Amino acid sequence: MAGSPPLRRPRKKRVGQYHHGDLRRALIDQALRTIEQEGAEALTLRGVGEALGVSRTALYRHFSNKQALVAAVAGEGFRALRLALTDAWDRQGHGRAGLEAMGLAYIRFAVDHSSHYRVMFGRFVESCARDQDLIEAAKAAFQALVDALIERQQDGQTRRDDPLLQARFVWSVVHGVAMLVLDGQLRDHDASGEALRQYAVERIQAAITSD
């Protein structure tokens, strides 16, 4: 999508193919491949290391346990999501068009980067609740939406509700659409969710626009 962050799509590798370079990046990429192919439940630190053919010693230099690896994947996702949201907002010149673009960018990000997204909002991050980098990345992504809504409130375009509550309402709607698409729950003529995506952002606008 236009303006989406440059999240890399990891290339397929066979066991033992890793030799030199950025091992931390390679471990994250392999974690993403595992999630995409087998699901997040199948992710283990040992399995990631074995897939790359690296020693446990080398593995633990970068991630002390599975939770650290999961936090790195989720943190990377939240940072990229924030960039996607702010870029969509800026490209459309803020206002109504900017907020609609943010909603569509959010759903598109979830679909295009499903491995990151499932970790970001899955129960797998519960054990990473004290990871400060992850906490800050998640807060920053949410704050991008809060800031956009506050700006619209100040311009008189949006209801002057509690901006945090308003942001949670908007987030919950687009997150729900994203999960329906990811889980393949839209099996009719709108299986990709395009019509639902557009309808959702339009209805959000109607709900929060000032009288």
C-alpha positions, 0 to 999 in steps of 0.5 A: 500500500502507499505509505506502508512501512518497509517491513521486510518479508523474510525469504525462505531458507533451509536449515543450516543456510544462515552463516554471516550477517545480522543474526538478530534480524535473521532470528526475527525473520525466521520467527515470522516465517514460523508464525506464517507457516505454522501459527504463533503457537508453534514458535519456540526459540530453540526451533528458530535457532535450529531452522537457521542452524545456529548454536544456542550460544549465538542464539542467547546472545540476542534473545534470552528466551521466547518472550524476548523474541516475541516482544521484538516481533511485536515491537517491530510491528507496532513501530511499523503500524505507527508509521503507516498511520501517521503517513496515511494521516499526513498524505491526506492532509489531516481532517476527515480524509486523513482519519479515513485513510488511517482506518484503511491503512490500519486494516491493510497493515494487518492484512499485509503483515499478518504474522506481526499483527497476530503477535501484536494482539495475541495472548503471546505478548501477555508474558512480555508485559514488562518489556519497556520497548514493546510498551513504548512502541504500542503506546506510540501507535495508539497515540497516533490515533489519539493525536489525530482525533484531538486535532479534529476536536480542536478544529470542531470536526469531531465530538468532544468526547474523551479522546482516549475513549473515542480512540478506543472505539475507533480502534476496536472497530477497525481491529474487528474488521481486520480480524474478520478478514485475517480469520477468513470469516467473510466468505461471501462476495466481500471475502477480502473485506473491501466493502466492509472496510470502507463502510466501517470507516464511513460509519466511524466518521458518522458516529464521531462527527460533531453535531 
